[in-house]
Amino acid sequence: MNLQTEVILCQALSLPVLVENKERIHRDESVTLTITLSKEQIAILKQAQDLIAHAVPEQNWAEAITYLAKKEIQRRTQMRKPKQVATAAGIGIQSDMDKNKNMETDTDTDTDTKKNIKLTNAARDKYQNNTEAKTQFSAHPGRKPLRTSIKKIVLNHDKCCQFKDLLTGKICGSTRFLQADHRQTVWAGGTNDLQNLQMLCSQHNQHKYR
C-alpha cells in the first residue's frame, strides 16, 4: 500500500489522527523516535532535505536532521572571525585576543612588530591579487561568478529542475541536487542576467554539456 492509498483510505473511513511522540532507547544507546508531523511540518522538512542533498545525498531522515542540527549549533556557537584593520603597511588582521594583549602589556614589542610586518605584507599581497582578479573579471562581465543572492532568487522562482524533454515536452521537476545554469552558455556570450538563468538538477546539467 503506497502513501497516497493510505491517505485516501484514512479520509474515506474518517480515521482519527493518532498523535505519537515516543522515545525508545536501545541496548547500544541508539534511540528510535516516533513523532507525528503536520502536513506543513513534513513539507518544510522535505524542502530542507532537498536543499542539503549535495551534503546528504541519501534520503535518510536521521542523517538530514543531524546535519541540519550541527549547522545550527555551529551558527550559534562559532567564534567571531578576526577583523581586518588598516595599517601603515597595508591591510592587517587583528583579533579580539590581540586587542586585549595590546592593552595589558607592551612587552616583546620588537618580536610583535616583526610578526605584524610579515602579516601585513602577506595581507597586502593577498589584497593586490584579489584586486587583479576582480579587474580581470570586470574585463569579461559574463565570466563573473554568480552571487549567492542571485542563485537564491533563481531557486525561489524555478523551485525545481527546468530541463524540458524535447520529445514529450515534460519538465524534469526534480528538487534535489539543483544547480544554477546559464541558458545561453557564458562562452557563447551568455550573461548573468536573471532571464538567462535557470535551475537544473546535476544530472541534466551534466547532460546539457555532453
The 8 nearest C-alpha neighbors of each residue, nearest first, counted from 0:
[[1, 4, 5, 2, 3, 6, 8, 7],
 [2, 0, 4, 3, 5, 6, 7, 8],
 [1, 3, 5, 4, 6, 0, 7, 8],
 [4, 2, 6, 5, 1, 7, 0, 8],
 [5, 3, 7, 1, 6, 2, 0, 8],
 [6, 4, 2, 8, 3, 7, 9, 1],
 [5, 7, 3, 9, 4, 8, 10, 2],
 [8, 6, 4, 10, 5, 9, 11, 3],
 [9, 7, 11, 5, 10, 6, 12, 4],
 [10, 8, 14, 6, 12, 11, 7, 13],
 [9, 11, 13, 7, 8, 12, 6, 14],
 [10, 12, 8, 9, 13, 7, 14, 6],
 [11, 13, 9, 14, 10, 8, 7, 15],
 [14, 12, 10, 11, 9, 15, 8, 16],
 [13, 15, 9, 12, 16, 10, 11, 8],
 [16, 14, 17, 13, 9, 12, 10, 18],
 [17, 15, 18, 14, 9, 13, 35, 19],
 [18, 16, 15, 19, 35, 14, 20, 34],
 [17, 19, 35, 16, 20, 34, 36, 15],
 [20, 18, 34, 35, 21, 17, 33, 36],
 [21, 19, 34, 33, 35, 18, 22, 32],
 [20, 22, 33, 32, 19, 23, 34, 31],
 [21, 23, 32, 31, 33, 24, 30, 20],
 [22, 24, 31, 30, 32, 21, 25, 33],
 [25, 23, 30, 28, 29, 31, 22, 26],
 [24, 26, 28, 29, 27, 30, 23, 31],
 [25, 27, 28, 24, 29, 30, 23, 31],
 [26, 28, 29, 25, 24, 30, 31, 23],
 [29, 27, 25, 26, 24, 30, 23, 31],
 [30, 28, 25, 27, 24, 31, 26, 23],
 [29, 31, 24, 23, 25, 32, 28, 22],
 [30, 32, 23, 22, 24, 33, 29, 25],
 [33, 31, 22, 21, 34, 30, 23, 20],
 [32, 34, 21, 20, 19, 22, 31, 35],
 [35, 33, 20, 19, 32, 36, 21, 18],
 [34, 36, 18, 19, 20, 37, 33, 17],
 [37, 35, 40, 41, 34, 38, 39, 18],
 [36, 38, 40, 39, 41, 35, 42, 18],
 [37, 39, 41, 40, 42, 36, 43, 35],
 [40, 38, 42, 37, 41, 43, 36, 44],
 [41, 39, 37, 43, 42, 38, 36, 44],
 [40, 42, 44, 43, 38, 39, 36, 45],
 [43, 41, 39, 45, 40, 44, 46, 38],
 [44, 42, 40, 46, 41, 45, 47, 39],
 [45, 43, 41, 47, 46, 42, 48, 40],
 [46, 44, 48, 42, 47, 43, 41, 49],
 [45, 47, 49, 43, 48, 44, 42, 50],
 [48, 46, 44, 50, 45, 49, 43, 51],
 [47, 49, 45, 46, 51, 50, 44, 52],
 [48, 50, 175, 46, 52, 47, 51, 174],
 [49, 51, 47, 48, 52, 46, 175, 176],
 [52, 50, 48, 53, 54, 49, 55, 47],
 [51, 53, 56, 55, 49, 54, 50, 176],
 [54, 52, 51, 56, 55, 176, 50, 175],
 [53, 55, 52, 51, 56, 66, 63, 50],
 [56, 54, 52, 57, 53, 51, 63, 62],
 [57, 55, 52, 53, 54, 58, 51, 176],
 [56, 58, 59, 55, 52, 62, 63, 60],
 [59, 57, 60, 56, 55, 48, 63, 52],
 [58, 60, 57, 62, 61, 63, 55, 56],
 [59, 61, 63, 62, 64, 58, 48, 65],
 [60, 62, 64, 63, 59, 65, 66, 58],
 [63, 61, 65, 59, 60, 64, 66, 55],
 [62, 64, 60, 66, 65, 61, 59, 48],
 [63, 65, 67, 61, 66, 62, 60, 68],
 [66, 64, 68, 62, 63, 67, 61, 69],
 [67, 65, 63, 69, 68, 64, 62, 70],
 [66, 68, 70, 64, 69, 65, 63, 71],
 [67, 69, 65, 71, 70, 66, 64, 72],
 [70, 68, 72, 66, 71, 67, 73, 65],
 [69, 71, 73, 67, 68, 72, 74, 66],
 [70, 72, 74, 68, 73, 69, 75, 67],
 [73, 71, 69, 75, 74, 70, 76, 68],
 [72, 74, 70, 76, 77, 71, 75, 69],
 [75, 73, 71, 72, 76, 77, 70, 69],
 [74, 76, 72, 73, 77, 71, 70, 78],
 [77, 75, 73, 74, 72, 78, 71, 79],
 [78, 76, 73, 74, 75, 79, 72, 80],
 [79, 77, 80, 76, 75, 73, 81, 74],
 [78, 80, 77, 81, 82, 94, 95, 76],
 [79, 81, 82, 78, 94, 77, 95, 83],
 [82, 80, 94, 93, 92, 79, 83, 95],
 [83, 81, 93, 92, 94, 80, 84, 95],
 [82, 84, 92, 91, 93, 81, 90, 85],
 [85, 83, 91, 92, 90, 82, 86, 93],
 [84, 86, 90, 91, 89, 83, 87, 88],
 [87, 85, 89, 88, 90, 91, 84, 119],
 [86, 88, 89, 85, 90, 119, 91, 116],
 [89, 87, 86, 119, 120, 90, 116, 123],
 [88, 90, 86, 123, 87, 119, 85, 91],
 [89, 91, 85, 123, 119, 86, 122, 84],
 [92, 90, 119, 84, 83, 122, 85, 86],
 [93, 91, 83, 82, 84, 81, 94, 90],
 [92, 94, 82, 81, 97, 83, 84, 91],
 [93, 95, 81, 97, 96, 82, 98, 92],
 [96, 94, 98, 97, 99, 93, 81, 82],
 [95, 97, 99, 94, 98, 100, 93, 101],
 [98, 96, 100, 94, 95, 99, 93, 101],
 [97, 99, 95, 101, 96, 100, 102, 94],
 [100, 98, 102, 96, 101, 97, 103, 95],
 [99, 101, 97, 103, 102, 98, 104, 96],
 [100, 102, 98, 99, 103, 104, 97, 105],
 [101, 103, 99, 100, 104, 98, 105, 97],
 [104, 102, 100, 101, 99, 105, 98, 106],
 [105, 103, 106, 101, 102, 100, 99, 107],
 [104, 106, 108, 101, 107, 103, 102, 100],
 [107, 105, 108, 104, 109, 111, 101, 110],
 [106, 108, 110, 109, 111, 105, 112, 104],
 [109, 107, 111, 106, 110, 112, 105, 113],
 [108, 110, 112, 111, 107, 113, 106, 114],
 [111, 109, 113, 107, 112, 108, 114, 115],
 [110, 112, 114, 108, 113, 109, 115, 107],
 [111, 113, 115, 109, 114, 110, 108, 116],
 [112, 114, 116, 110, 115, 111, 117, 109],
 [115, 113, 111, 117, 112, 116, 118, 110],
 [114, 116, 118, 112, 117, 113, 119, 111],
 [117, 115, 113, 119, 118, 114, 120, 112],
 [118, 116, 120, 114, 115, 119, 121, 113],
 [119, 117, 115, 121, 116, 120, 122, 114],
 [118, 120, 91, 122, 116, 121, 117, 90],
 [119, 121, 123, 117, 122, 118, 116, 124],
 [122, 120, 124, 118, 119, 123, 117, 125],
 [121, 123, 119, 125, 120, 124, 90, 91],
 [122, 124, 126, 120, 89, 125, 121, 90],
 [125, 123, 127, 121, 126, 122, 128, 120],
 [126, 124, 122, 128, 123, 127, 129, 121],
 [125, 127, 123, 129, 124, 128, 122, 130],
 [126, 128, 130, 124, 129, 125, 123, 131],
 [129, 127, 125, 131, 130, 126, 124, 132],
 [130, 128, 132, 126, 127, 131, 125, 133],
 [129, 131, 127, 133, 128, 132, 126, 134],
 [130, 132, 134, 128, 133, 129, 127, 135],
 [131, 133, 129, 135, 134, 130, 128, 136],
 [134, 132, 136, 130, 135, 131, 137, 129],
 [133, 135, 131, 137, 132, 136, 130, 138],
 [136, 134, 132, 138, 133, 137, 131, 139],
 [135, 137, 133, 139, 138, 134, 143, 142],
 [138, 136, 134, 139, 140, 135, 133, 143],
 [137, 139, 135, 136, 140, 134, 133, 142],
 [138, 140, 136, 137, 142, 141, 135, 143],
 [141, 139, 137, 142, 143, 138, 136, 190],
 [142, 140, 190, 139, 143, 185, 191, 189],
 [141, 143, 140, 139, 136, 144, 185, 190],
 [142, 144, 141, 136, 140, 145, 139, 137],
 [145, 143, 142, 146, 191, 141, 136, 147],
 [146, 144, 143, 147, 149, 191, 150, 148],
 [145, 147, 149, 148, 144, 150, 143, 151],
 [146, 148, 150, 149, 151, 145, 152, 144],
 [147, 149, 151, 146, 150, 152, 145, 153],
 [150, 148, 152, 146, 151, 147, 153, 145],
 [151, 149, 147, 153, 152, 148, 154, 179],
 [152, 150, 154, 148, 149, 153, 155, 147],
 [151, 153, 149, 155, 150, 154, 156, 148],
 [152, 154, 156, 150, 151, 155, 157, 197],
 [155, 153, 151, 158, 157, 156, 152, 150],
 [156, 154, 152, 158, 153, 157, 151, 150],
 [155, 157, 153, 154, 158, 152, 151, 159],
 [156, 158, 154, 159, 155, 153, 198, 197],
 [159, 157, 154, 155, 156, 174, 160, 198],
 [160, 158, 174, 172, 173, 157, 161, 198],
 [159, 161, 199, 172, 173, 198, 200, 171],
 [160, 162, 199, 170, 198, 163, 171, 159],
 [163, 161, 171, 170, 160, 199, 203, 164],
 [164, 162, 170, 169, 168, 165, 161, 171],
 [163, 165, 168, 169, 166, 167, 170, 162],
 [164, 166, 168, 167, 163, 169, 162, 170],
 [167, 165, 164, 168, 169, 163, 170, 162],
 [168, 166, 169, 164, 165, 163, 170, 171],
 [167, 169, 164, 165, 166, 163, 170, 162],
 [168, 170, 167, 164, 163, 171, 165, 166],
 [169, 171, 163, 162, 172, 161, 164, 168],
 [170, 172, 162, 173, 160, 161, 163, 169],
 [173, 171, 160, 159, 170, 174, 161, 162],
 [174, 172, 160, 159, 171, 175, 200, 177],
 [173, 175, 159, 49, 172, 160, 177, 158],
 [174, 176, 49, 177, 173, 52, 200, 50],
 [177, 175, 200, 201, 52, 53, 178, 174],
 [176, 178, 200, 175, 199, 198, 201, 174],
 [179, 177, 199, 198, 200, 180, 201, 176],
 [178, 180, 198, 197, 150, 199, 196, 177],
 [181, 179, 197, 196, 198, 178, 182, 199],
 [180, 182, 196, 183, 184, 195, 197, 189],
 [183, 181, 195, 196, 184, 180, 197, 189],
 [184, 182, 189, 181, 195, 185, 187, 188],
 [183, 185, 189, 187, 181, 186, 182, 188],
 [186, 184, 189, 188, 187, 141, 190, 183],
 [185, 187, 184, 188, 189, 141, 142, 183],
 [188, 186, 184, 185, 189, 183, 190, 141],
 [187, 189, 185, 186, 190, 184, 141, 183],
 [190, 188, 185, 183, 184, 187, 141, 181],
 [189, 191, 141, 192, 185, 188, 195, 140],
 [190, 192, 141, 193, 195, 145, 196, 189],
 [193, 191, 194, 195, 190, 196, 189, 181],
 [192, 194, 196, 195, 191, 153, 149, 197],
 [195, 193, 192, 196, 197, 191, 182, 190],
 [194, 196, 182, 193, 192, 181, 183, 191],
 [197, 195, 181, 193, 180, 194, 182, 179],
 [196, 198, 180, 179, 153, 181, 199, 182],
 [197, 199, 179, 160, 178, 161, 180, 177],
 [200, 198, 160, 178, 177, 204, 161, 203],
 [199, 201, 177, 176, 160, 202, 203, 178],
 [200, 202, 204, 176, 203, 177, 205, 199],
 [203, 201, 205, 204, 200, 206, 199, 176],
 [204, 202, 206, 205, 200, 201, 207, 199],
 [203, 205, 201, 207, 206, 202, 199, 200],
 [204, 206, 203, 202, 207, 208, 201, 209],
 [207, 205, 203, 209, 204, 208, 202, 201],
 [208, 206, 204, 205, 209, 203, 202, 162],
 [207, 209, 206, 205, 204, 203, 184, 202],
 [208, 206, 207, 205, 204, 203, 202, 201]]
